[in-house]
């Protein structure tokens, strides 16, 4: 989870690393174990630190409510996993970066190779390297290790080219504020300087 954003002992890179990992968590399938009051408090703290009052006010879900968890789970499934007529926003870079629009193609291999060259390897071969969660975790690893050139190269070459399309699809299709806010945060923290 996020380190306190006001601690002077945290370096900017450590904070950014924690934010990348926090946002990766937010893009995982919602489970009560992590989508809880602590997560919501940290999300509100992040929004308030950015002075995004409108987004903070829109974040009205109650993590203790199983009904509200189900609403977020349903939205996650509809947006990223399965919906009538197809997925609204596939969370895999290869879908956007290849001419075929399919998973597990040459762009997936390129991302996996970039990970390996920079000290990150997925624990299981079945994990798709270019899933947004893995890419955000990787960005967190790069910034935690002060590998800022690799972070910028990854953002420019592998993340931003597909994320901008994905983000627009989520903004258009999302029916609850949660994912619109998370996507806006990811966009803010990964945009080019």
Secondary structure, 3 states (H helix, E strand, C coil): CCCCCCCCCCCHHHHHHHHHHHHHHHCCCCCCCCCCHHHHHHHHHHHHHCCCHHHHHHCCCCCCCHHHHHHHHHHHHHHHHCCCCCCCCCCEHHHHHCCCCCCCCHHHHHHHHHHHHCCCCCCCCCCCCCEHHHHHHHHHHHHHCCCHHHHHHHHHHHHHHHHHHHHHHHHHHCCCHHHHHHHHHHHHHHCCC
